[in-house]
Amino acid sequence: MQRSKQTGVPVKNIILNSIHLNRDVLIDLYFPPIGSASDLTSLLLINDGQDLPKFHFDELLADLYDANEIKPIFCVGIHCSAERKMEYGAASMLDYKGRGAKARLHQQFVFEELIPHIKANWKIAFNEKAYAGFSLGGLSAIDTVWHHPGEFSKVGVFSGSFWWRLKDLHKGYNEETDRIMHKLIREGNFKPGMKFYFTTGSHDEKMDRNHNGIIDSIDDTLGLIEELEKKGYNNENDIHYVNYEDGKHDVKTWGRAMPAFLKWGWGKSSES
């Protein structure tokens, strides 16, 4: 077990042998500071957990706890595999290249293996659960949350792969119908109490499919927000969106964006 430099946010690395995914899954557990866990502790799952140490996630958490800026969060970094493009994606729809074929298995791993293991081994009564992810891991996170509103109340998507589509751009692609996550939200129902956090970077990419002068990463995120608004979510209370003008599609940008996400979801005043 490792400890961060300041308040002592404990970090434990475990390996779960997943029957659903037929592989060992490396998991990093970031515990709340010793003595802080309570009935106000939240569970936050994070896809692409292998990226968290790259921006010193334990120290980032320690700084926020030291400043008394966030409530206790039990964070779980789920490492991806070499089959990332198969395990992440939308569970109910393959993309036009057949990717995402194991996305449902990944969700089964989360619900039937990972969460039960956490509950069985660490006796914390979580008051809520949330999910976050980067790029394709963010698409996986929001797909999971959207289809399991009884389990999750918040989702954070950093530079989400909302371009994930049913058809090739040159084989009948239709912007209005073929973006998979947009379609799933459009065809779904309003789920009360859900909160959404999105980030993009103005340098996420250079692609501009519809030639409107806005890169696809931003365009697709704004389009998804529009779909959520049409469902009844309020852009002031339920949805938070941040674009980083100098942001890139990289770990450094996501690490810079992470503290604001954590304070959005679990912030408290320094006087509390």
N, C-alpha and C positions, 0 to 999 in steps of 0.2 A: 504494500500500500504506500502510495506517495502522498505528500502533503504540499500544498502551495505555500508560498513564502510568508503570507500575511496572516489572515485569520485562521488558516489551517483548514481549507476546504479539502476534505479527504477525497482521493481518487483511487478507485479500485478497478483493475482490469480483470475481466472474466471471459471465459469462453463457453458458449452454449452450443451443444450439439443439436442442431435443428433437424427434426424428422421431416418437416415440410420442405425445407430448402435443401436437404440432403448435404449439409456442410456444417462445419464449425463456424460460428458467428462470433467475432470478437466484439466485446461490449466494454465501453468505458463508463463507469458510474461516478458521477460527481455529486457527492453528498452535501447537504447543507452543513454549515459550520457546526461543530460539536456543541450540543446543547440548544440548538436553535430549532430543531425539528418539532413540529407541533401539528395540531389539527388544521393549521393553515398552510401546510406544505403541499405544493403542487408537483405533479409529475410532468416532466418535459422530455419527450423523445425527440432525438435529432438524427436524421439520416446523414450519411457521409460523416459518421463520427470520427473517421480517421483524419479529417481536416481540423478538428477542434484543437489538438495539441499544437498545430502549426501556427495558431494565433494565441496560444497560451490561455486557453479557455479557463483553466483553473485559477490563474492569476486574475483574469478579467472578472470572474465571479467574486474572488476574494476582495478586489477593490470595491465592488458594488456592495458587498456585505459590510466592509469596513466603513463605508460612507453611509450605511444604514439606508440604502436606496432601494433595496428589493426585499421581498418576503422570501421565506425559505422555498427553494426549488430543488427537487431531486432530479438531476439531469442525466439522461441516458444517451450516450453516443453510440449509434449502431454503425459499425464499420461495413462498408460495401464489399462486394466480391468482384472477381473478374467478370462476372455476369451482371454487372450493374445495370446495363441497358435492358436486360431481361427482367431483373427483379424489381426495378423501379419502373414507374409508368402508371397507367390507369388499369385497375384490376379487371374492369369489364370490357375493355376495348384495346386491341392491339393497334399499334401505329401502322402506317402503310408499309413498313419493312418487316412487320411481324415482331417488333420489339415490345417488351412489356409482358411477354408470355408467362413469366413467373411472378408477376406483380400480385396476383391473388395469393400465391403461396407465401409471399413476403408478408402480406397482411395477416395470413393465418399464423405465421411465425410470431408476429407482434401480439396478437390477441390470445393465442393458445399456448405459446411457449414463453415469450419474453415477459409480458406483464404478469402472468401467474408466477413466474420464477421470482420476480421482484417482490411481489406481495408475500410469497411464502418465506423468503429469506430475510427481508427487511420489513419489520412490523411498523410500517408507516401508513397511517390512514390518510390517503391523498384526498384533498378537498376538491381537486379538479385535475384533469389531464389535458395536455396540449401536445402538439406535434409541430416540428419545424424541419426545414431542409434547404439545401443549396442546389440550384439548377434543376436537374432531373430528380434529385432527392426532394426538392421542394414540390414538384409535381406529384410525386408519390405521397408526400405528407398531406397535401390538400385533398387528394383523391380519397385517402383513408379517412380523414376528418369529415369530409362532405358526406360520405356514405355511412358514417358511424357517429351521428350527432349525440347519441346517448352516452358515448364513451368520451368524446372530446368536446371542449368548449372553445379552444383557441387554436389557430394555426399561423405559423410564420413561414413565408416563402421568400427566399433570397435569390433574385435573378432566376425566377422559375422558368422551366422549359415549357411555356404555354404555347409554343409553336407545334407541339406534339400533335400530329395530324393523321387523318384517315387516308388521305390521298397524296400522291406525289404532286409537287407544284406544276409539273408539266403533263399531268395525266388527269385533268378534270378537277383539280383542286378548287374548292369554293371557300373563300374566307369566312362566309357567313355560316357555313354548316359543317366544315371539316376540321376545325380545331377541337380536339377531343375534350379537353377540360371545359371549354366554353359550352360545348354541346351537353355535357353531363350536368352542368349547373342549369342550363336553359331548360332541360327536360326534368330537372329535379324539383323539389319542393322547399319552401322556406322552412328553415329550422331555427326556432327562437333561441336566443341566447348565444349564438355563435359569433366569434370575433375573428377578424382577418387582418393580418399584417403583411404588407408586401414591400419589397425593395427592388430597385433596379439601379443600373449604372449607365450613364450616358455613353460609356465605352464598353458596354457588355459585348457588343458586336458591331458589324457594319451593314449587315443584311437589312434590306428594306423591300420586302416582297411587293407591296402595293405602291411603291414609289411616292409616298406622301411626305417624305422628308423626316420621318420618325423611324428609328431603328425598331426592328421587330420585337426585341425584348420589352421595350417600353410600350409599343403599340399593343402587343398581346396582353400585357398586364393590365393596361387601361381597358382593353376590351373585356377582360374577365371581370374587372370591377364593375363595368357597365351591366354585365349579366347579373351580378350579385345585387346591384341596385334595383334592377327590374324585378328581382325576386322579393324585394322589400327591405333589404339591408340598408341602413342609413350610413352615408359616407362620413358623417361626423362622429357617430358613436360606435358603429360596428366595423368600419373599415379604416385602416391607416395605411397610407402609401407614402414612401419616401424614395425620391430619385437622387442619387449622388452624381453630381455633374462630372466629377473626376473619377467616378467609380468604374471598375473593370469587372469582367467575369472571372474573378479570382478570389482566392482565400483571403488575401489581405483586405479586400473591400468588404467581404462578408464579416470578417473579424471586426472591422471598424464599425459595421452596422449593428453588430450583436448587442452591445450595451443598451442602445436605444430600444431595441426589441424587448429586451428583458425588463427594462423600466416601464415600457408600455404595458406589458402583460402582468407584471408583479411589482410595480413600483410602490414606494411608500415615502412619506415625507421624512426628512431627517429628524423631525421632532417626535416621531412616533416611537 
